[in-house]
Amino acid sequence: MSKPNLRCLITNPLIGLTLQPALPKLLAGTLLSSLSGLATLAAFWCMVQLISDISAYWVITAIILWLLSAAFSASASWLAHDAEAAFSGKLRRQVANHLTRLPASTLSGQGDQSLRSLVSDDIAKLHHMVAHLPSEIANLAVLPLASITLLISMVGPETLWVLLPGLIASLYYLVVVPRITARDGAARMKVMAEVISAVDDYARGIRVNRIYGRQSGALATYHDSAERFTNSMVMWVSKVATFAGIAVALLQAVATFAIAYLVSYDQNTIILAATLFFSLAIVTPALRLGHGLDYVSTGKSAMGRIIKLLQTPTLPTGQLTQLGTPPILTIKDAEYSIGKVKTLDKLNYIFEPSTMTAITGPSGAGKTTLLRILAGLEPLQKGHIQLAQTDISQLDEQVRHETFLLIPQGADVLPATVKENLRLSAPNATDEQLKSALITAQLDIDLNTVAQLLSGGERQRIGIARVFLSPAPVILLDEPTSALDQIKATKLIESLEHLARNQDKTIIIVTHDKALATKASAHLELKRKTTSGELL
C-alpha cells in the first residue's frame, strides 16, 4: 500500500470526517502564519528605508510590524495546535473503538507493542503533518514569492541566483534523504523494536533471576540488541546526518548573503541592503520545511498503518435493542475454517435456557472458537447464531455485551482490588454479595486484596465469580475448572448447574474433563478434522 500524503488525510473517508471539524482552525492558522511572514517582510522593508531616511517613523513602524508578526505567529500556533489536539483526540477514540470491534482472531494478531503504537505513538507522529506542515508549505509559497518579486523589480532577474543554496539543499531533502530513508529506515526501526523487546525481556529477567538464579540470557540479548542499534545509528549518522549538515550549511545565511552581495554589490546602499534582507526571507521557509521532511515521512508511514487498521473489517452489529422470548440460543449450519482446516462444518445445535451444556472434544476441535462465535466476538463464515429467533448480528452492540458474558480461560484481572474487579460486572452489589460470589467460585479471599498479586488460578476464579453476579442470560466459560482440584471443580459445576436451573440462564462450558461433563444437563461433543478432512 502506498504511503498517504497530506491530501489523503483530508480526502480519505476514514480520516477525513475526523479531520473535518479541525480544518477551519487549521486554515485560519495557516493564513495567520503567512500574514506573520509578510509582516516580517514589511518590517525588513522599513529597515531598508531607514538606511536612506533615518527617522523615528520607520523605527516605530518596523516595531509595530514585528509585534504584529509575533501576534500572528502566536495565534497561528495556538489555532494549529488546538485543532491538531482535537483531531488527535478524536482519532485516538476512533482507533480504540475500531480495535474493540475487531474479531477476536484479528485482534489476537496485534501484539502489545503494535496496539500501543496504533493508539498512541502513530497518532502522535501525525503532529507535524497536521499542526506544522500546512503553514510551512504556505510560507514556502508566499514568502519567497513576495521576496523574489520585490528583488527582481529592484535588482533584476540575476537576483534569482540567491535561490541556489536553497535549491541545492531542497533537492537533497526531497530526493536524496527519502531514498536513504526507504533503504535504511526499515532496518533502523526493526533494530529499535528489538531493543525495546530486549529491554522488556531484561526487566522480566529480574523476576526470572529470583526463580532460576540467573538472567544472563536476557542481559546478553539486551547487550546484543543495544550494540546493533548503536551501530545502526552510527551508520545513519555517517550516511545521512553528515550530508544533512552540509545541506543545511549551504542553506545558511552566509552562503546566501555571499551570493546576494555578488549580484548587487555595484548597486546603491538601499538595493544592496534590500537584497541581503530579503534573500534571508527566501532561505528561512525552505530551511523550516527541509527540517520537517523527516517528520513528514514518519507521519506518512504512521498514517498508512492507521488507515490499514481502519480498513480492517469489524464485527457485524445491528440496531435491535430488545429480544423476544423464549431466549433460546441456536446455531444453524455453522461453518468456520482456520486456514485450510474446517473447524466447524454445518454444525447445528440448540442451547436450551435453564440448562448447562458441556462442550467437549480434542484439542483443535474448535471449542474455544465456538464460544467466541456464540458471544459474537468472531463472525461465522457461513450459517447463523440466533437468540430468541434473532440473528445476534442484528443486536445493538451494548445489548449483545449485556446478553453474553464470556469468561475465557486464564482471564486476567485489572490492576485494582478484587472488589473493584467484581464491581465491573455488578456496580451495585454489596460486599456480602461479592463475598458470596467468590465463595461460590471456590475462592475465599479479602475483597481489598490487590488482584494482580493473586495466583493464576485465583485470578481465574475472580472471573468465574462474575458469573454469579452478572445479569447476562447467556454465560460462556472456557475451562472454568482447569485450576481447581476435583472436589472444588465438582462443587463449581454443581453451583453452575444450580444457577442455570434457578435463574433461567443458558450456561455453556468448555471442558476436557469428561467426568465433569457428565454432570451437565446437556452435552455437545466436537470432532477435530485432519487436513484431509477425516474426523478424529
FIZAGU-379846 format. One record per residue (C-alpha): residue in one letter; x, y, z. Coordinates in steps of 0.05 Angstrom, whole numbers, plus 5000, padded with zeros to 4 digits. Layout:
% residues N
AXYZ...
END
This chain:
% residues 536
M500050005000S502850684981K504151195036P498751725041N500352465034L497153075066R491653075013C489952355034L488752595105I483153045081T480252615025N480651925057P473651775083L476351405144I480352015167G477052605130L470952625175T475352625236L479753185209Q473953595180P472053975244A479354185253L480054465182P477355175196K482455275252L488054965211L486455425152A485956035198G492655845229T495855765160L493256445139L495756785203S502556445194S503156735124L500957415149S506357365203G511657245149L509057815107A509158285167T516458085179L518058245106A514658915114A518859045176F525158885135W522759385084C522259915138M529359755159V531659845087Q528160515084L531460715149I538260695114S536461275069D531561635116I533661585188S527261765225A523061505283Y517361355234W520960755203V523360505270I516460535302T513160225241A518259655240I517059525314I509459525304L510159045245W514658575286L509658585343L504158425293S508357865264A509457575334A501957625350F500057295284S505256755294A502956605366S495656595344A497356145285S501055665330W495355645381L490055525328A494054975293H495854605357D488854665385A485954385321E491253835320A489753655392A482353585378F483753175315S488652715353G483652605409K478152415361L482751965321R485151615384R477951465403Q476451245332V482450765331A480950505401N473550385384H475550035320L480349585358T474949385407R470449185349L475448735314P474247985313A478047625368S482447255318T484447915284L485748275350S490047695376G494647815316Q496348505344G502048495394D502148945456Q507349405424S503349455359L497049645398R500750175437S503650455373L496950485338V493150815395S498651295418D505251335381D502751315309I497651855322A502952285357K507252215294L501852585254H503153215296H507953545247M503753385186V497453685217A499954255261H506154505223L506354255151P500554675122S503555335146E510555125125I508054975054A504155615051N510056025075L514655685025A509855914970V508056614996L514456905027P519656714974L514756934920A513857614953S521357684965I523257474894T518157934863L520958514902L528258344887I527058254813S523558924810M529459254846V535558874820G533358464761P533057724742E540257604764T537857634836L535056934826W542056674839V540656764913L535956154907L541755694891P543555474962G536255344979L535254964914I541154504927A539054354998S531754264978L533753754925Y537753384978Y531953365027L526753194973V530752684933V536752404970V534052355041P527551975023R531651464983I536451345040T530651315089A527050805046R533350385042D535750415114G529750665154A526349985159A532649675185R533450215238M526150135261K527049375265V533149445308M529749965352A523849485362E528848945381V531949405433I525049535463S523548795466A530348655496V529249175550D522548845566D525948165568Y531448445613A526148725660R522648055662G529447735674I529548065743R523847615763V526847025727N533147125767R529247005832I526846335806Y532846065768G538446485798R540546755730Q538747295680S544747245634G540447055574A536247685579L542348105594A546047825534T540047955489Y539748675513H547148795502D546848485432S540848905411A543649545441E550249435405R546849325338F542449935350T548650355365N552050115302S545750255262M545450975289V552851075273M551450835202W545451305197V549551905221S555151745172K550451655113V545152185127A546652665183T553452865155F550553035087A544653375121G549553825158I552854015092A546054155062V544054605120A550754955116L549255115043L542655395064Q545555845118A545456595113V552956615098A552356275030T546056645012F548957315034A555157194993I551157084930A546657674946Y552658124953L555657854889V549458044847S548258734879Y554958994904D555059534849Q548059784867N546560334916T546260214991I538660134993I538459594939L544459234970A541059235038A534459005008T537958434972L541358205036F535058255079F530157935030S534857385008L534657135080A527057145077I527556655018V532056185058T528056135123P521755785097A525855275057L530155135119R523955015162L520754555111G527154175100H527954035174G520753785177L521153285119D523652725165Y517552835209V513152825147S516052155125T514851865194G507752145195K506151855127S508351155150A504251225213M498051445174G498950845128R498550385188I492550745217I488750725151K490349985142L487549855212L481250255199Q480149875134T480249205172P473048935176T469848965245L464548515277P457548605248T452748985292G445549205287Q440549675319L436049185355T435449355429Q430148845452L429748095447G423647655443T422147025483P423846475496P431346645497I433446005461L440546025433T441045665367I446845525320K444845365248D449145075192A455345385223E461745365183Y468445635205S475445495179I482245655205G486845655146K485145045104V482344655163K474744695172T473744745247L466144765245D462544415188K455044525184L454244505259N447044525285Y445244555359I440144855406F442345105474E436245105519P435045605575S435545355647T440744855626M448244785628T451444495565A458444205568I462544245503T468043725497G472743485443P480143405427S484844005422G483844375357A476544175350G474344895356K471444915426T474345595446T472845865376L465545645383L465046035449R467646665415I462746565358L456946475406A459047115442G459147495377L466647615381E468147215318P463747225255L461546575223Q463846465152K457146115138G450945985179H447546365235I447546455310Q440546625335L437946835404A430446845411Q429946735336T434047365323D440847355290I445847625340S449048055286Q442648475288L443448625362D445749305385E452949265409Q451249455481V445448955482R450048405458H455048585512E449648555565T446747905538F453047475533L458347405587L464647045563I469746835615P475946605576Q480946115604G486346445646A482547105644D486947665671V484948205721L485348955723P490749285767A485749415823T482749075884V478548445880K472448865898E473649365842N474548805792L468048465812R464049115812L465349195738S460048655730A455648865788P456549605805N451149605858A452948945892T454148955967D460448685999E456448096023Q454147925953L461247995926K463947545981S458547025968A460247015894L467546905909I466046325956T461446015904A467246065855Q471445675906L475546285928D475746555999I479747195998D479347916025L475748395978N481148925987T486748465962V490348735900A488048255845Q494748265808L498247955867L494047325863S496046685830G493646495760G488346025788E485746545837R485247065782Q481246565740R476446465797I475347215803G472947175732I468446585749A465646975809R463047485758V458346935732F454546935798L453947695797S452347845724P445247925699A447247655630P442447095608V447746725568I454146515605L460146235567L466045935605D472545655577E475545115621P472945415686T475544835728S482544785699A485745085762L481544705812D482344035846Q476943505835I472943675897K472644425883A471444305809T465443865825K462544385873L463344935820I459944525766E454144385814S453645125830L453445305756E448144775744H444045055802L444845775774A442445565705R436445195732N434145715784Q435546355745D433446115676K440446215647T443745885588I450545655612I455645355564I462345095588V468344815551T471844265589H476843705577D474343335638K469242835612A467342625683L465243345699A461743405631T457142835652K454543275709A451943785659S444743745636A446743735562H453043535524L455843745456E462043375431L466043685375K470543285328R477143515300K478443455226T485243305196T487743685135S485043125092G478043225122E477942595166L474642645235L478542495298
END
